[in-house]
C-alpha cells in the first residue's frame, strides 16, 4: 500500500510540474483564453477548461499506455532493463538534473496553431477546447518532456520491476513495489496533475480575468523553485547512483 501511494504521489507531482513548466503553462493559459474570450457565460468558460483538461488527459493516457505496453511486451526490453538499468540510471538522473537546474540548455521553438487550425477550433465552438487539449499535450518542450518520461520510468519500473531491481542493488527495498494497473492509473493521475493549474486559470477567467496575470507570476515562481529543488535532487541521486553502480564505490 505504501509503495502504491508513493507511485501515485510521484505521478501527481510530475503532472503538476509539467503543467506549471514555462512552455506548457503559457500554452495552457493561451488555449483557455482563446476559448474563453469567445463565450460570455462563465459556466461555459469553466466547461471549456474541463474539456481542455480532458483532451490532455486522454492524450497522456493513450501515449503512455502505447509506449509502455509496447516496450513491456518485448521480453528482450524487460530483460535489458532488469540487467542494465542500474548502470544508466545514474548518468540519466545526472543529465536530467543538469537540464532542470539550467546547467544544460536546450532551445525549443514552441508550438503555434496554424491559421487553418484556428478556424477549425472556431468552428467546433466550446468543443474546440478538447481539440486544443490534445494538440498542446502532444507538443513537448524539453522540461515537460523530462517530467513525462519520468512518468514512463515510473510505469515501467512498477510494472516490469526494473526500478525495484535497481533499488535493491543499492540496498533499498520497496515492499509490494508492483503497482496493479499502473499503466492506466499513473497516466490518469499524471493527467489530473497537469489539469490542476489549468482549472484554476479557467475559474479565474470566468470570475476574475484580472487575476490571471498575478496567478501566472505566482505559478512561474513556484515552477522555478520546484524545478531547482527537483533538479538538485536529481543531480545528487545521479552522482550517488553513478558512484555506487557504475564505479562501484562503497
LUMDO-244094 format. One line per field, with one value per atom (N, C-alpha, C): x, y, z; chain. Coordinates in Angstrom, 2 decimals, padded with zeros to 5 digits. Example, Ala and Ser with C-alpha at 12.3 -4.5 7.8 and 13.67 -1.06 7.14 Angstrom:
# LUMDO-244094
x: [013.19;012.30;013.20;012.85;013.67;012.90]
y: [-005.69;-004.50;-003.30;-002.25;-001.06;000.03]
z: [007.80;007.80;007.80;007.08;007.14;007.87]
c: [A;A;A;A;A;A]
END
This chain:
# LUMDO-244094
x: [000.82;000.00;000.86;001.96;002.86;003.48;003.94;004.54;003.52;002.28;001.20;001.01;000.88;000.69;001.92;003.09;004.32;004.35;003.99;003.94;002.89;001.71;000.63;001.03;001.63;002.07;003.15;004.05;005.09;004.50;003.51;002.86;002.13;001.46;000.76;001.74;002.85;003.89;004.47;004.74;005.26;004.24;002.96;001.91;001.82;001.88;001.82;003.04;004.22;005.43;005.34;004.74;004.55;003.67;002.59;001.61;002.13;003.00;003.49;004.85;005.37;006.60;006.30;007.28;007.01;006.29;006.75;006.14;004.71;004.44;003.05;002.15;002.67;001.84;001.38;002.29;001.93;000.89;001.07;000.10;-001.24;-001.21;-002.46;-003.27;-002.63;-003.32;-003.79;-002.94;-003.31;-004.52;-004.55;-005.65;-006.97;-006.98;-008.22;-008.65;-007.67;-008.01;-008.64;-008.11;-008.60;-010.05;-010.37;-011.74;-012.62;-012.08;-012.87;-013.31;-012.54;-012.90;-014.05;-014.41;-015.45;-016.80;-016.85;-018.12;-018.32;-019.58;-019.89;-020.32;-020.78;-021.25;-020.06;-019.93;-018.79;-018.80;-019.99;-020.08;-019.47;-019.65;-019.09;-017.56;-017.05;-015.58;-015.01;-015.67;-015.23;-015.34;-016.46;-016.62;-015.51;-015.11;-014.02;-012.73;-012.50;-011.33;-011.37;-012.56;-012.70;-012.48;-013.01;-012.82;-011.36;-010.70;-009.27;-008.47;-008.83;-008.18;-008.40;-009.65;-009.96;-009.13;-008.96;-008.15;-006.71;-006.14;-004.77;-004.67;-005.64;-005.62;-005.73;-006.61;-006.79;-005.50;-004.86;-003.64;-002.53;-002.35;-001.31;-001.59;-002.86;-003.21;-002.89;-003.34;-003.11;-001.62;-000.89;000.53;001.31;001.00;001.71;001.42;000.15;-000.22;000.45;000.45;001.05;002.54;003.25;004.71;005.10;004.42;004.83;004.43;003.22;002.79;003.57;003.91;004.71;006.09;006.71;008.04;008.02;007.03;007.00;006.57;005.95;005.52;006.69;007.83;009.02;009.92;010.04;010.84;012.27;012.85;014.24;014.39;013.37;013.41;013.34;012.41;012.27;013.55;014.16;015.39;016.52;016.57;017.61;017.47;016.22;016.01;016.45;016.09;016.46;017.98;018.67;020.11;020.99;020.57;021.47;020.96;019.71;019.17;019.95;020.51;021.25;022.51;023.03;024.24;023.96;022.78;022.46;021.63;021.06;020.17;020.90;022.12;022.89;023.17;023.79;024.02;022.75;021.64;020.39;019.88;019.88;019.47;020.35;021.65;022.58;022.31;022.11;021.83;020.50;019.47;018.17;018.25;018.97;019.13;019.85;020.90;021.63;020.75;019.86;018.93;017.94;017.43;016.41;016.95;018.18;018.74;019.38;019.42;019.91;021.37;022.04;023.44;023.58;022.53;022.46;021.28;021.49;020.45;020.04;018.73;018.16;017.09;017.26;016.30;015.14;013.98;012.78;011.96;011.53;010.77;009.33;008.83;007.46;006.53;005.23;004.23;003.17;002.86;001.83;000.78;-000.46;-001.53;-001.48;-001.67;-001.76;-003.11;-003.21;-004.46;-005.59;-005.29;-006.29;-006.79;-005.86;-006.25;-007.10;-006.78;-007.58;-009.02;-009.18;-010.52;-011.27;-010.56;-011.21;-011.66;-010.82;-011.19;-012.40;-012.41;-013.53;-014.82;-014.73;-015.91;-016.48;-015.63;-016.09;-016.74;-016.63;-017.21;-016.54;-017.36;-016.82;-016.02;-016.37;-015.67;-014.27;-013.98;-012.63;-011.61;-012.04;-011.12;-010.59;-011.44;-011.00;-009.89;-010.06;-009.04;-007.75;-007.86;-006.66;-005.92;-006.68;-006.04;-005.19;-005.71;-004.96;-003.74;-003.93;-002.84;-001.70;-002.04;-000.98;-000.33;-001.04;-000.42;000.63;000.43;001.40;002.71;002.63;003.83;004.62;005.80;006.67;007.79;007.99;009.23;010.21;011.50;012.47;012.13;011.70;011.44;010.25;009.14;007.95;008.19;009.05;009.38;010.09;010.91;011.58;010.55;009.52;008.52;007.71;007.36;006.56;007.34;008.60;009.39;009.74;009.69;009.77;008.57;007.39;006.19;006.35;006.89;007.10;008.06;009.07;010.01;009.30;008.37;007.60;006.76;006.09;005.22;006.04;007.14;007.95;008.64;008.95;009.58;008.62;007.38;006.42;005.90;005.71;005.16;006.22;007.41;008.44;009.41;009.38;010.28;011.68;011.90;013.24;013.74;012.89;013.30;013.47;012.56;012.65;013.97;014.32;015.57;016.77;016.72;017.83;017.98;016.85;016.90;017.42;017.04;017.52;019.02;019.59;021.04;021.81;021.17;021.86;021.29;020.53;020.07;018.75;017.98;016.68;015.59;014.73;013.68;012.32;011.51;010.15;009.19;008.46;007.51;006.35;005.95;004.84;005.02;006.18;006.50;005.75;005.17;004.42;003.07;002.79;001.56;000.54;-000.51;-001.55;-002.23;-002.22;-002.86;-002.12;-000.83;-000.06;-000.07;-000.17;-000.17;-001.38;-002.48;-003.68;-003.74;-003.47;-003.64;-002.68;-001.40;-000.40;-000.60;-000.89;-001.17;-002.40;-003.43;-004.62;-004.29;-003.54;-003.14;-002.25;-001.34;-000.47;-001.31;-002.32;-003.19;-003.93;-004.40;-005.06;-004.10;-002.86;-001.86;-001.63;-001.59;-001.42;-002.64;-003.78;-005.03;-005.23;-004.60;-004.91;-004.71;-003.53;-003.38;-004.27;-004.56;-005.41;-006.81;-007.32;-008.65;-008.68;-007.59;-007.51;-007.63;-006.90;-006.95;-008.34;-009.01;-010.35;-011.32;-011.23;-012.09;-011.79;-010.51;-010.14;-010.66;-010.56;-011.08;-012.59;-013.26;-014.71;-015.17;-014.43;-014.91;-014.00;-012.74;-011.83;-010.66;-010.88;-009.85;-008.61;-008.78;-007.63;-006.63;-007.08;-006.19;-005.29;-005.54;-004.77;-003.28;-002.97;-001.57;-000.85;-001.50;-000.89;-000.68;-001.69;-001.58;-000.43;-000.29;000.80;002.15;002.31;003.58;003.86;002.81;002.98;003.38;002.65;002.96;004.36;004.79;006.14;007.20;006.97;007.91;007.90;006.70;006.60;007.31;007.11;007.76;009.26;009.79;011.25;011.79;011.14;011.60;011.52;010.38;010.23;011.23;011.49;012.45;013.86;014.23;015.56;015.75;014.74;014.84;014.91;013.98;013.94;015.21;015.65;016.87;018.08;018.18;019.30;019.27;018.06;017.93;018.33;017.93;018.30;019.81;020.48;021.94;022.59;022.13;022.70;022.45;021.21;020.89;021.71;021.89;022.68;024.12;024.69;026.06;026.17;025.19;025.20;025.09;024.10;023.92;025.14;025.75;026.92;028.09;028.33;029.41;029.15;027.90;027.56;027.51;026.87;026.60;027.61;028.06;028.97;030.41;030.83;032.21;032.40;031.26;031.29;032.06;031.80;032.40;031.54;032.13;031.38;030.84]
y: [-001.20;000.00;001.26;001.20;002.35;002.63;001.57;001.74;002.26;001.78;002.22;003.73;004.20;005.63;006.43;005.82;006.50;006.74;005.71;005.86;006.88;006.84;007.76;009.20;009.41;010.75;011.26;010.37;010.77;011.16;010.40;010.71;012.05;012.30;013.58;014.74;014.54;015.57;015.88;014.85;015.06;015.79;015.47;016.14;017.62;017.96;019.37;020.12;019.51;020.14;020.34;019.38;019.53;020.72;020.86;021.89;023.29;023.44;024.78;025.07;024.17;024.48;025.62;026.48;027.69;027.46;026.49;026.26;025.75;024.66;024.20;025.21;025.94;026.92;028.02;028.47;029.52;029.02;027.81;027.27;026.99;026.52;026.28;027.56;028.62;029.89;030.46;030.35;030.87;030.12;028.80;028.00;028.35;028.43;028.74;030.17;031.07;032.45;032.51;031.72;031.69;031.21;030.18;029.69;030.64;031.10;031.91;033.24;033.83;035.14;035.04;033.84;033.65;033.32;033.20;032.92;033.94;034.29;035.27;034.60;033.38;032.66;032.09;032.44;031.97;030.45;029.86;028.41;027.73;028.33;027.76;027.87;028.93;029.07;027.94;027.64;026.55;025.22;025.05;023.83;023.69;024.83;024.79;024.32;024.80;024.35;022.86;022.35;020.92;020.10;020.58;019.86;019.89;021.02;021.12;020.14;020.08;019.14;017.70;017.38;016.04;015.67;016.63;016.37;016.01;016.75;016.47;015.10;014.81;013.52;012.35;012.45;011.37;011.13;012.22;012.06;011.42;011.89;011.32;009.85;009.51;008.13;007.23;007.63;006.83;006.70;007.82;007.80;006.95;007.10;006.32;004.83;004.50;003.09;002.50;003.24;002.76;002.51;003.47;003.35;002.26;002.23;001.28;-000.14;-000.35;-001.71;-002.27;-001.41;-001.87;-002.32;-001.51;-001.85;-003.09;-003.11;-004.21;-005.53;-005.45;-006.68;-007.39;-006.73;-007.32;-007.88;-009.17;-009.75;-009.23;-008.98;-008.52;-007.16;-006.30;-004.97;-005.11;-005.92;-006.13;-006.72;-007.68;-008.29;-007.28;-006.43;-005.40;-004.45;-004.04;-003.12;-003.76;-005.02;-005.69;-005.78;-005.98;-006.29;-005.04;-004.00;-002.88;-001.52;-001.45;-000.13;000.53;-000.28;000.30;001.01;000.63;001.27;002.62;002.76;004.01;004.96;004.47;005.30;006.51;006.30;007.40;008.51;008.19;009.23;009.91;009.15;009.75;010.75;010.39;011.32;012.56;012.35;013.45;014.42;013.91;014.75;015.49;014.77;015.41;016.51;016.25;017.26;018.50;018.29;019.43;020.22;019.52;020.20;021.04;020.49;021.19;022.42;022.34;023.49;024.50;024.18;025.15;025.02;023.96;023.77;023.33;022.71;022.34;023.06;023.71;024.48;023.78;023.64;023.12;024.10;024.64;025.61;024.89;025.53;024.96;026.09;025.93;027.00;027.06;026.03;026.05;025.62;025.65;025.22;026.29;026.68;027.67;027.04;027.49;027.00;027.69;026.91;027.48;028.17;028.98;029.68;028.70;027.62;026.61;025.93;025.66;025.01;025.95;027.25;028.22;028.24;028.18;028.17;026.90;025.79;024.53;024.57;025.14;025.27;026.18;027.29;028.21;027.51;026.69;026.01;025.01;024.48;023.48;024.12;025.43;026.10;025.70;025.43;025.08;023.78;022.87;021.60;021.76;022.96;023.21;023.11;023.32;023.20;021.78;020.79;019.40;019.15;019.67;019.51;020.21;021.41;022.13;021.35;020.72;019.93;018.82;018.13;017.05;017.60;018.68;019.24;019.75;020.50;021.06;020.01;018.92;017.84;017.12;017.10;016.45;017.23;018.55;019.38;019.40;018.80;018.74;019.75;020.55;021.31;020.48;020.81;019.94;019.64;020.67;020.45;019.54;019.80;018.98;017.56;017.39;016.04;015.25;015.94;015.27;014.68;015.47;015.00;013.84;013.93;012.86;011.55;011.63;010.39;009.90;010.81;010.36;009.51;009.90;009.10;007.72;007.67;006.39;005.51;006.13;005.36;004.77;005.54;005.02;003.82;003.96;002.87;001.63;001.80;000.65;000.04;000.90;000.39;-000.43;000.06;-000.66;-001.90;-001.84;-002.98;-004.04;-003.59;-004.55;-004.88;-004.10;-004.37;-003.82;-003.01;-002.52;-001.59;-000.64;000.30;-000.44;-001.36;-002.14;-002.91;-003.55;-004.32;-003.41;-002.21;-001.27;-000.81;-000.49;-000.04;-001.15;-002.38;-003.50;-003.68;-003.32;-003.43;-002.51;-001.40;-000.44;-000.48;-001.54;-001.74;-001.10;-000.62;-000.01;-000.97;-001.39;-002.34;-001.68;-001.66;-001.15;-002.33;-002.40;-003.50;-003.36;-004.48;-004.50;-003.43;-003.37;-002.29;-002.39;-003.56;-003.70;-003.01;-002.08;-001.29;-001.89;-002.45;-003.08;-002.04;-002.32;-001.39;-000.07;-000.06;001.17;001.84;001.03;001.57;002.46;002.21;003.03;004.09;003.67;004.56;005.75;005.47;006.54;007.61;007.26;008.32;009.17;008.53;009.29;010.27;009.80;010.68;011.79;011.44;012.44;013.48;013.01;013.93;014.86;014.35;015.20;016.25;015.85;016.81;017.93;017.58;018.62;019.51;019.06;019.82;020.84;020.65;021.50;022.99;023.43;024.86;025.34;024.46;024.82;025.15;024.35;024.60;025.88;026.15;027.41;028.60;028.55;029.64;029.75;028.63;028.65;029.35;029.05;029.72;031.21;031.56;032.98;033.72;033.08;033.70;033.89;032.97;033.05;034.13;034.32;035.22;036.41;036.32;037.44;037.38;037.83;037.75;038.56;039.58;040.42;039.68;038.59;037.85;036.87;036.67;035.68;036.02;037.31;037.74;037.49;037.81;037.57;036.07;035.30;033.84;033.27;033.77;033.31;033.59;034.79;035.15;034.25;033.96;033.10;031.70;031.15;029.80;029.71;030.79;030.81;030.72;031.43;031.37;029.98;029.41;028.07;027.06;027.19;026.28;026.36;027.59;027.77;027.11;027.33;026.74;025.23;024.69;023.24;022.63;023.30;022.77;022.77;023.83;023.89;022.80;022.63;021.62;020.22;019.93;018.61;018.35;019.35;019.20;018.92;019.63;019.41;018.00;017.53;016.16;015.16;015.42;014.54;014.48;015.61;015.65;014.82;015.01;014.26;012.76;012.41;010.99;010.41;011.21;010.75;010.49;011.39;011.20;009.95;009.79;008.63;007.32;007.26;006.04;005.75;006.79;006.60;006.04;006.62;006.13;004.72;004.44;003.15;002.03;002.31;001.24;001.18;002.34;002.36;002.18;003.00;002.95;002.03;001.50;000.54;001.06;002.32;002.92;002.58;002.06;001.64;002.86]
z: [000.00;000.00;000.00;000.78;000.85;-000.51;-001.18;-002.50;-003.50;-003.39;-004.29;-004.15;-002.91;-002.67;-003.11;-002.95;-003.34;-004.85;-005.63;-007.09;-007.51;-006.88;-007.23;-006.91;-005.74;-005.36;-006.32;-006.72;-007.67;-009.01;-009.49;-010.77;-010.68;-009.56;-009.39;-009.34;-008.66;-008.58;-009.95;-010.73;-012.09;-012.95;-012.77;-013.54;-013.22;-011.96;-011.56;-012.09;-011.98;-012.50;-014.01;-014.71;-016.16;-016.46;-015.71;-016.01;-015.72;-014.72;-014.38;-014.97;-015.79;-016.54;-017.51;-017.81;-018.59;-019.90;-020.69;-022.00;-021.89;-021.14;-021.01;-020.33;-019.33;-018.64;-019.59;-020.42;-021.39;-022.39;-022.89;-023.86;-023.20;-021.93;-021.22;-021.09;-020.63;-020.44;-021.77;-022.78;-024.10;-024.66;-024.47;-025.02;-024.35;-023.02;-022.31;-022.59;-022.70;-023.06;-024.44;-025.35;-026.72;-026.76;-025.96;-025.89;-025.06;-023.93;-023.01;-023.58;-024.45;-024.99;-025.97;-026.39;-027.37;-026.75;-025.44;-024.77;-023.66;-023.42;-022.38;-021.09;-021.16;-019.98;-019.23;-017.95;-017.16;-017.02;-016.98;-016.87;-018.09;-019.25;-020.47;-020.48;-019.87;-019.77;-018.92;-017.80;-016.95;-017.68;-018.42;-019.21;-020.24;-020.83;-021.79;-021.12;-019.89;-019.14;-018.85;-018.52;-018.25;-019.52;-020.65;-021.91;-022.33;-022.13;-022.45;-021.60;-020.31;-019.40;-019.84;-020.24;-020.71;-021.93;-022.84;-024.03;-023.67;-022.73;-022.31;-021.63;-020.75;-020.03;-020.99;-021.98;-022.94;-023.73;-024.15;-024.93;-024.11;-022.86;-022.00;-021.72;-021.51;-021.23;-022.41;-023.60;-024.80;-025.08;-024.99;-025.30;-024.31;-023.02;-022.00;-022.13;-022.34;-022.50;-023.73;-024.84;-026.07;-025.91;-025.32;-025.18;-024.19;-023.05;-022.02;-022.37;-022.86;-023.18;-024.36;-025.31;-026.46;-026.00;-025.12;-024.64;-023.74;-022.83;-021.87;-022.50;-023.68;-024.34;-025.02;-025.09;-025.72;-024.61;-024.49;-023.40;-023.35;-024.52;-024.56;-023.87;-024.05;-023.42;-021.91;-021.43;-019.99;-019.40;-020.09;-019.62;-019.60;-020.63;-020.68;-019.50;-019.20;-018.09;-016.77;-016.60;-015.36;-015.20;-016.32;-016.26;-016.28;-017.04;-017.26;-016.78;-016.32;-015.99;-014.85;-013.93;-012.82;-013.29;-014.48;-014.99;-015.64;-016.23;-016.94;-016.10;-014.99;-014.20;-013.63;-013.13;-012.56;-013.56;-014.71;-015.73;-016.20;-016.32;-016.77;-015.75;-014.47;-013.42;-013.42;-013.61;-013.60;-014.75;-015.96;-017.12;-016.97;-016.49;-016.30;-015.25;-014.16;-013.13;-013.64;-014.44;-015.02;-015.98;-016.70;-017.59;-016.80;-015.71;-014.94;-014.23;-013.71;-013.00;-013.94;-015.24;-016.21;-016.58;-016.10;-016.47;-017.93;-018.46;-019.87;-020.50;-021.61;-022.28;-023.57;-023.73;-024.98;-025.44;-026.60;-027.10;-027.77;-027.69;-028.32;-028.87;-030.10;-030.75;-030.32;-029.57;-029.14;-030.26;-029.96;-030.92;-031.06;-032.28;-032.56;-033.45;-033.27;-034.12;-035.47;-036.51;-037.84;-038.01;-039.04;-039.29;-039.57;-040.30;-040.58;-039.32;-038.37;-037.13;-036.27;-036.29;-035.55;-036.08;-037.40;-037.98;-037.59;-037.54;-037.15;-035.71;-034.84;-033.43;-033.28;-034.04;-034.00;-034.42;-035.44;-035.97;-034.97;-034.10;-033.13;-031.91;-031.76;-030.61;-029.32;-028.29;-026.99;-027.04;-027.97;-028.09;-028.67;-029.18;-029.67;-028.56;-027.31;-026.17;-026.05;-026.36;-026.31;-027.32;-028.52;-029.56;-029.17;-028.59;-028.16;-027.08;-026.17;-025.12;-025.69;-026.69;-027.33;-028.06;-028.81;-029.62;-028.76;-027.70;-026.87;-025.98;-025.67;-024.91;-025.75;-027.07;-027.96;-028.00;-027.91;-028.06;-026.75;-026.78;-025.61;-025.75;-024.70;-024.62;-023.79;-023.78;-023.09;-021.64;-020.88;-019.46;-019.24;-019.96;-019.77;-020.25;-021.26;-021.73;-020.63;-019.83;-018.71;-017.76;-017.42;-016.47;-017.06;-018.35;-018.95;-019.01;-019.41;-019.46;-018.06;-017.09;-015.70;-015.32;-015.84;-015.64;-016.27;-017.49;-018.17;-017.36;-016.77;-015.94;-014.73;-014.14;-013.01;-013.43;-014.57;-015.04;-015.34;-016.09;-016.46;-015.25;-014.27;-013.06;-012.23;-012.07;-011.24;-011.93;-013.25;-013.97;-014.28;-014.70;-015.09;-013.98;-012.90;-011.80;-012.00;-013.04;-013.34;-012.25;-011.85;-010.81;-009.48;-009.19;-007.94;-007.87;-008.98;-009.01;-008.82;-009.40;-009.27;-007.83;-007.18;-005.80;-004.89;-005.18;-004.36;-004.47;-005.62;-005.80;-004.87;-004.49;-003.61;-002.19;-001.90;-000.53;-000.17;-001.16;-000.88;-001.35;-000.43;-000.75;-000.57;-001.63;-001.55;-001.40;-000.29;-000.14;-001.12;-001.72;-002.66;-003.74;-004.36;-005.29;-006.61;-006.89;-008.13;-008.00;-008.90;-008.85;-009.80;-009.23;-010.04;-010.93;-012.25;-013.18;-013.32;-013.04;-013.10;-014.46;-015.51;-016.86;-017.10;-016.39;-016.51;-015.41;-014.17;-013.03;-013.07;-013.30;-013.25;-014.31;-015.58;-016.56;-016.21;-015.63;-015.23;-014.11;-013.12;-012.02;-012.54;-013.46;-014.08;-014.83;-015.57;-016.30;-015.36;-014.23;-013.25;-012.72;-012.51;-012.05;-013.04;-014.33;-015.35;-015.44;-014.93;-015.06;-013.95;-012.81;-011.66;-011.93;-012.37;-012.64;-013.79;-014.75;-015.87;-015.37;-014.46;-013.92;-013.10;-012.39;-011.63;-012.57;-013.69;-014.66;-015.27;-015.52;-016.09;-015.15;-013.86;-012.89;-012.81;-012.89;-012.85;-014.07;-015.22;-016.44;-016.35;-015.68;-015.57;-014.60;-013.54;-012.48;-012.20;-012.60;-012.32;-013.27;-014.51;-015.54;-015.17;-014.36;-013.99;-013.11;-012.50;-011.60;-012.33;-013.64;-014.39;-014.41;-014.65;-014.70;-013.39;-012.28;-010.96;-010.73;-011.11;-010.93;-011.76;-012.98;-013.85;-013.20;-012.63;-011.98;-010.78;-010.00;-008.83;-009.25;-010.25;-010.72;-011.32;-011.99;-012.57;-011.47;-010.34;-009.23;-008.58;-008.44;-007.86;-008.75;-010.07;-011.01;-010.91;-010.85;-010.76;-009.50;-008.37;-007.12;-007.14;-007.62;-007.68;-008.63;-009.76;-010.74;-010.17;-009.43;-008.84;-007.78;-006.93;-005.88;-006.48;-007.40;-008.01;-008.83;-009.58;-010.37;-009.50;-008.37;-007.45;-006.88;-006.54;-006.03;-007.11;-008.36;-009.46;-009.62;-009.51;-009.66;-008.56;-007.32;-006.20;-006.35;-006.73;-006.93;-008.08;-009.15;-010.28;-009.91;-009.11;-008.65;-007.78;-006.88;-005.98;-006.76;-007.67;-008.46;-009.33;-009.88;-010.73;-009.94;-008.75;-007.91;-007.42;-007.07;-006.47;-007.52;-008.66;-009.62;-010.77;-011.24;-012.38;-011.93;-010.92;-010.47;-009.26;-008.72;-007.61;-006.42;-006.09;-004.89;-003.69;-002.67;-001.47;-000.73]
c: [A;A;A;A;A;A;A;A;A;A;A;A;A;A;A;A;A;A;A;A;A;A;A;A;A;A;A;A;A;A;A;A;A;A;A;A;A;A;A;A;A;A;A;A;A;A;A;A;A;A;A;A;A;A;A;A;A;A;A;A;A;A;A;A;A;A;A;A;A;A;A;A;A;A;A;A;A;A;A;A;A;A;A;A;A;A;A;A;A;A;A;A;A;A;A;A;A;A;A;A;A;A;A;A;A;A;A;A;A;A;A;A;A;A;A;A;A;A;A;A;A;A;A;A;A;A;A;A;A;A;A;A;A;A;A;A;A;A;A;A;A;A;A;A;A;A;A;A;A;A;A;A;A;A;A;A;A;A;A;A;A;A;A;A;A;A;A;A;A;A;A;A;A;A;A;A;A;A;A;A;A;A;A;A;A;A;A;A;A;A;A;A;A;A;A;A;A;A;A;A;A;A;A;A;A;A;A;A;A;A;A;A;A;A;A;A;A;A;A;A;A;A;A;A;A;A;A;A;A;A;A;A;A;A;A;A;A;A;A;A;A;A;A;A;A;A;A;A;A;A;A;A;A;A;A;A;A;A;A;A;A;A;A;A;A;A;A;A;A;A;A;A;A;A;A;A;A;A;A;A;A;A;A;A;A;A;A;A;A;A;A;A;A;A;A;A;A;A;A;A;A;A;A;A;A;A;A;A;A;A;A;A;A;A;A;A;A;A;A;A;A;A;A;A;A;A;A;A;A;A;A;A;A;A;A;A;A;A;A;A;A;A;A;A;A;A;A;A;A;A;A;A;A;A;A;A;A;A;A;A;A;A;A;A;A;A;A;A;A;A;A;A;A;A;A;A;A;A;A;A;A;A;A;A;A;A;A;A;A;A;A;A;A;A;A;A;A;A;A;A;A;A;A;A;A;A;A;A;A;A;A;A;A;A;A;A;A;A;A;A;A;A;A;A;A;A;A;A;A;A;A;A;A;A;A;A;A;A;A;A;A;A;A;A;A;A;A;A;A;A;A;A;A;A;A;A;A;A;A;A;A;A;A;A;A;A;A;A;A;A;A;A;A;A;A;A;A;A;A;A;A;A;A;A;A;A;A;A;A;A;A;A;A;A;A;A;A;A;A;A;A;A;A;A;A;A;A;A;A;A;A;A;A;A;A;A;A;A;A;A;A;A;A;A;A;A;A;A;A;A;A;A;A;A;A;A;A;A;A;A;A;A;A;A;A;A;A;A;A;A;A;A;A;A;A;A;A;A;A;A;A;A;A;A;A;A;A;A;A;A;A;A;A;A;A;A;A;A;A;A;A;A;A;A;A;A;A;A;A;A;A;A;A;A;A;A;A;A;A;A;A;A;A;A;A;A;A;A;A;A;A;A;A;A;A;A;A;A;A;A;A;A;A;A;A;A;A;A;A;A;A;A;A;A;A;A;A;A;A;A;A;A;A;A;A;A;A;A;A;A;A;A;A;A;A;A;A;A;A;A;A;A;A;A;A;A;A;A;A;A;A;A;A;A;A;A;A;A;A;A;A;A;A;A;A;A;A;A;A;A;A;A;A;A;A;A;A;A;A;A;A;A;A;A;A;A;A;A;A;A;A;A;A;A;A;A;A;A;A;A;A;A;A;A;A;A;A;A;A;A;A;A;A;A;A;A;A;A;A;A;A;A;A;A;A;A;A;A;A;A]
END
